[in-house]
Amino acid sequence: MIPATGSIMEKRHACRRRLRYTSLCLVVTSTIFISYWFIECVLSGEWWWSSNAIAFSLAFVVPAISIWVLDRWLARLIVPMPRALCPGCGYQLEALTAPRCPECGVAIPAVFMRQSDSAAA
């Protein structure tokens, strides 16, 4: 069964929310590492550049920014629109008259069947 377009759009929206939440969690984790470095510098009295803290924070910030920027593309990749192609051979399945693929004979859902004129009226 092919889902409705509205259902797919709701799933994509939920996917984008999850991606943005993941991005936010990564930024918060990065902030924790930077805060730890800053507090350590204040308590020790030495302002040195901690490569470990900066590297760990960048390891979280770079994916967070890329997820935030590419969230629409990623949601489309994760939740694709269904295509009307035969799963067996790739034949275009619009307006079929029989519940089988004319090329390879695979059973096809009734969604792709052509509506008769009497049923449409």
Backbone as CSV, one residue per row, in Angstrom:
resi,resn,N_x,N_y,N_z,CA_x,CA_y,CA_z,C_x,C_y,C_z
1,MET,0.840,-1.180,0.000,0.000,0.000,0.000,0.885,1.243,0.000
2,ILE,0.527,2.187,-0.806,1.281,3.423,-0.909,0.680,4.436,0.054
3,PRO,1.495,5.021,0.933,0.965,6.012,1.878,0.583,7.310,1.180
4,ALA,-0.305,8.054,1.822,-0.737,9.335,1.275,0.391,10.358,1.386
5,THR,0.337,11.360,0.538,1.364,12.395,0.535,1.402,13.143,1.864
6,GLY,0.237,13.405,2.444,0.184,14.093,3.736,0.880,13.309,4.832
7,SER,0.706,12.004,4.808,1.363,11.144,5.791,2.874,11.185,5.632
8,ILE,3.329,11.172,4.412,4.769,11.235,4.151,5.333,12.575,4.601
9,MET,4.603,13.664,4.351,5.077,14.982,4.768,5.134,15.091,6.289
10,GLU,4.172,14.487,6.993,4.214,14.479,8.459,5.429,13.708,8.966
11,LYS,5.735,12.591,8.317,6.912,11.814,8.710,8.195,12.592,8.453
12,ARG,8.243,13.308,7.339,9.422,14.125,7.049,9.585,15.244,8.073
13,HIS,8.467,15.864,8.448,8.525,16.928,9.446,9.025,16.385,10.784
14,ALA,8.530,15.231,11.178,8.994,14.604,12.422,10.478,14.247,12.319
15,CYS,10.900,13.811,11.169,12.313,13.484,10.956,13.176,14.735,11.071
16,ARG,12.715,15.860,10.510,13.467,17.110,10.620,13.559,17.572,12.069
17,ARG,12.466,17.401,12.824,12.516,17.764,14.249,13.537,16.929,14.984
18,ARG,13.598,15.638,14.703,14.587,14.762,15.357,16.012,15.146,14.965
19,LEU,16.214,15.480,13.697,17.539,15.896,13.255,17.974,17.192,13.937
20,ARG,17.066,18.138,14.059,17.406,19.398,14.723,17.639,19.185,16.215
21,TYR,16.887,18.293,16.828,17.113,17.982,18.244,18.486,17.330,18.426
22,THR,18.842,16.448,17.526,20.169,15.824,17.575,21.253,16.878,17.427
23,SER,21.051,17.812,16.529,22.008,18.898,16.335,22.139,19.738,17.602
24,LEU,21.028,20.037,18.234,21.058,20.807,19.469,21.792,20.059,20.574
25,CYS,21.570,18.762,20.679,22.274,17.947,21.684,23.781,17.960,21.440
26,LEU,24.189,17.916,20.184,25.611,17.979,19.868,26.223,19.329,20.247
27,VAL,25.492,20.404,20.022,25.989,21.729,20.393,26.101,21.854,21.913
28,VAL,25.117,21.338,22.636,25.176,21.383,24.103,26.363,20.578,24.610
29,THR,26.603,19.424,24.031,27.758,18.613,24.428,29.054,19.365,24.160
30,SER,29.142,20.039,23.040,30.325,20.833,22.727,30.496,21.964,23.728
31,THR,29.396,22.592,24.111,29.450,23.675,25.086,29.968,23.181,26.431
32,ILE,29.634,21.969,26.792,30.133,21.394,28.037,31.655,21.272,27.985
33,PHE,32.195,20.808,26.882,33.652,20.686,26.760,34.327,22.053,26.814
34,ILE,33.782,23.056,26.137,34.361,24.404,26.157,34.255,24.998,27.564
35,SER,33.136,24.789,28.233,32.971,25.306,29.596,33.961,24.661,30.547
36,TYR,34.169,23.374,30.400,35.144,22.674,31.236,36.541,23.263,31.016
37,TRP,36.888,23.511,29.770,38.195,24.095,29.463,38.321,25.486,30.073
38,PHE,37.264,26.300,29.953,37.296,27.659,30.488,37.421,27.648,32.011
39,ILE,36.660,26.812,32.688,36.722,26.718,34.155,38.098,26.227,34.600
40,GLU,38.637,25.269,33.881,39.975,24.767,34.202,41.022,25.872,34.065
41,CYS,40.896,26.702,33.035,41.836,27.814,32.838,41.695,28.858,33.950
42,VAL,40.459,29.158,34.346,40.238,30.149,35.396,40.786,29.657,36.725
43,LEU,40.534,28.385,37.059,40.993,27.858,38.347,42.508,27.707,38.418
44,SER,43.124,27.360,37.309,44.575,27.181,37.322,45.319,28.505,37.163
45,GLY,44.653,29.508,36.640,45.287,30.805,36.439,46.131,30.879,35.183
46,GLU,46.190,29.829,34.435,46.974,29.802,33.201,46.030,29.740,32.006
47,TRP,46.234,30.643,31.078,45.397,30.640,29.881,46.141,29.930,28.761
48,TRP,46.000,28.657,28.757,46.641,27.857,27.720,45.567,27.278,26.819
49,TRP,45.951,27.004,25.642,45.025,26.503,24.627,44.994,24.987,24.708
50,SER,43.920,24.451,25.255,43.793,23.007,25.408,43.330,22.401,24.089
51,SER,44.226,21.734,23.432,43.876,21.160,22.129,42.862,20.035,22.269
52,ASN,42.890,19.323,23.387,41.925,18.234,23.571,40.503,18.763,23.701
53,ALA,40.309,19.797,24.512,38.966,20.353,24.693,38.448,20.958,23.398
54,ILE,39.305,21.666,22.690,38.888,22.281,21.428,38.595,21.211,20.382
55,ALA,39.420,20.183,20.319,39.201,19.107,19.349,37.896,18.373,19.638
56,PHE,37.638,18.093,20.922,36.380,17.422,21.268,35.183,18.309,20.959
57,SER,35.294,19.591,21.234,34.157,20.477,20.956,33.927,20.611,19.456
58,LEU,34.990,20.707,18.676,34.819,20.774,17.219,34.275,19.468,16.646
59,ALA,34.631,18.361,17.292,34.117,17.072,16.833,32.605,16.985,16.994
60,PHE,32.036,17.821,17.870,30.586,17.845,18.038,29.928,18.992,17.275
61,VAL,30.624,20.110,17.138,30.024,21.280,16.492,29.925,21.106,14.979
62,VAL,30.936,20.572,14.363,30.933,20.436,12.895,29.780,19.540,12.408
63,PRO,29.570,18.350,12.995,28.399,17.568,12.569,27.079,18.252,12.914
64,ALA,27.033,18.975,14.030,25.793,19.661,14.414,25.407,20.707,13.377
65,ILE,26.371,21.484,12.928,26.078,22.510,11.929,25.688,21.878,10.598
66,SER,26.382,20.822,10.220,26.042,20.178,8.946,24.668,19.518,9.005
67,ILE,24.300,18.936,10.135,22.955,18.346,10.272,21.904,19.444,10.217
68,TRP,22.156,20.563,10.877,21.184,21.660,10.905,20.987,22.251,9.506
69,VAL,22.064,22.404,8.755,21.968,22.996,7.417,21.321,22.026,6.426
70,LEU,21.638,20.755,6.538,21.160,19.757,5.572,19.938,18.980,6.052
71,ASP,19.205,19.478,7.044,18.115,18.688,7.611,16.999,18.404,6.609
72,ARG,16.676,19.348,5.732,15.617,19.109,4.737,16.037,18.017,3.750
73,TRP,17.264,18.094,3.283,17.765,17.087,2.347,17.835,15.714,3.023
74,LEU,18.319,15.680,4.260,18.404,14.405,4.982,17.020,13.804,5.228
75,ALA,16.036,14.645,5.555,14.673,14.138,5.773,14.108,13.553,4.481
76,ARG,14.385,14.191,3.363,13.925,13.627,2.079,14.630,12.324,1.756
77,LEU,15.869,12.216,2.170,16.621,10.983,1.938,16.119,9.856,2.843
78,ILE,15.806,10.184,4.090,15.352,9.178,5.052,13.915,8.751,4.785
79,VAL,13.034,9.708,4.437,11.620,9.409,4.177,11.316,9.769,2.726
80,PRO,11.577,8.861,1.783,11.355,9.189,0.366,9.885,9.052,-0.037
81,MET,9.535,9.724,-1.109,8.216,9.556,-1.712,8.212,8.227,-2.458
82,PRO,7.137,7.455,-2.319,7.096,6.188,-3.058,6.950,6.431,-4.555
83,ARG,7.572,5.579,-5.321,7.490,5.688,-6.773,6.611,4.566,-7.295
84,ALA,5.949,4.822,-8.386,5.053,3.846,-8.991,5.828,2.963,-9.960
85,LEU,6.803,2.237,-9.430,7.598,1.329,-10.244,7.465,-0.083,-9.694
86,CYS,7.524,-1.054,-10.586,7.464,-2.456,-10.182,8.716,-2.793,-9.358
87,PRO,8.542,-3.464,-8.210,9.712,-3.822,-7.413,10.575,-4.885,-8.081
88,GLY,10.009,-5.618,-9.017,10.768,-6.674,-9.683,11.592,-6.205,-10.865
89,CYS,10.965,-5.422,-11.758,11.656,-5.061,-12.996,11.782,-3.563,-13.224
90,GLY,11.071,-2.731,-12.460,11.157,-1.292,-12.629,10.191,-0.726,-13.659
91,TYR,9.225,-1.509,-14.099,8.235,-1.060,-15.086,7.320,-0.004,-14.461
92,GLN,6.938,1.028,-15.230,6.034,2.068,-14.743,4.646,1.469,-14.520
93,LEU,4.097,1.626,-13.319,2.862,0.936,-12.943,1.641,1.839,-12.849
94,GLU,1.544,2.841,-13.635,0.373,3.718,-13.571,-0.721,3.185,-14.474
95,ALA,-1.953,3.183,-13.968,-3.158,2.813,-14.713,-3.096,1.395,-15.263
96,LEU,-2.787,0.422,-14.420,-2.806,-0.978,-14.845,-4.236,-1.475,-14.958
97,THR,-4.462,-2.446,-15.808,-5.788,-3.049,-15.928,-5.865,-4.393,-15.220
98,ALA,-4.736,-4.997,-14.922,-4.695,-6.277,-14.204,-3.779,-6.113,-12.986
99,PRO,-4.005,-6.934,-11.916,-3.206,-6.778,-10.700,-1.818,-7.416,-10.781
100,ARG,-1.250,-7.498,-11.963,0.093,-8.053,-12.163,0.895,-7.120,-13.066
101,CYS,2.195,-7.134,-12.872,3.081,-6.350,-13.731,3.081,-6.977,-15.128
102,PRO,2.855,-6.196,-16.174,2.835,-6.759,-17.522,4.202,-7.242,-18.001
103,GLU,5.267,-6.787,-17.399,6.611,-7.182,-17.813,7.067,-8.477,-17.153
104,CYS,6.978,-8.523,-15.806,7.555,-9.678,-15.097,6.529,-10.535,-14.374
105,GLY,5.280,-10.068,-14.227,4.237,-10.883,-13.620,4.148,-10.803,-12.103
106,VAL,4.840,-9.884,-11.465,4.777,-9.721,-10.008,3.415,-9.175,-9.619
107,ALA,2.845,-9.676,-8.510,1.557,-9.175,-8.018,1.728,-7.736,-7.541
108,ILE,0.806,-6.875,-7.943,0.879,-5.438,-7.668,-0.311,-5.044,-6.804
109,PRO,-0.144,-4.114,-5.840,-1.270,-3.648,-5.025,-2.349,-2.998,-5.877
110,ALA,-3.560,-2.993,-5.367,-4.710,-2.469,-6.106,-4.648,-0.950,-6.298
111,VAL,-3.774,-0.262,-5.625,-3.660,1.189,-5.761,-3.316,1.584,-7.191
112,PHE,-2.557,0.753,-7.879,-2.114,1.074,-9.229,-3.129,0.659,-10.295
113,MET,-4.204,0.045,-9.891,-5.216,-0.410,-10.854,-5.991,0.786,-11.397
114,ARG,-6.327,0.737,-12.687,-7.122,1.787,-13.319,-8.555,1.675,-12.827
115,GLN,-9.117,2.802,-12.410,-10.502,2.826,-11.970,-11.420,2.727,-13.189
116,SER,-12.428,1.860,-13.118,-13.367,1.760,-14.226,-14.293,2.977,-14.222
117,ASP,-14.894,3.271,-15.367,-15.756,4.457,-15.471,-16.971,4.344,-14.581
118,SER,-17.494,3.131,-14.371,-18.687,2.967,-13.527,-18.336,3.176,-12.069
119,ALA,-17.129,2.808,-11.635,-16.733,2.977,-10.255,-16.421,4.440,-9.949
120,ALA,-15.946,5.167,-10.957,-15.586,6.569,-10.765,-16.818,7.465,-10.680
121,ALA,-17.921,7.052,-11.282,-19.136,7.885,-11.315,-19.963,7.785,-10.079
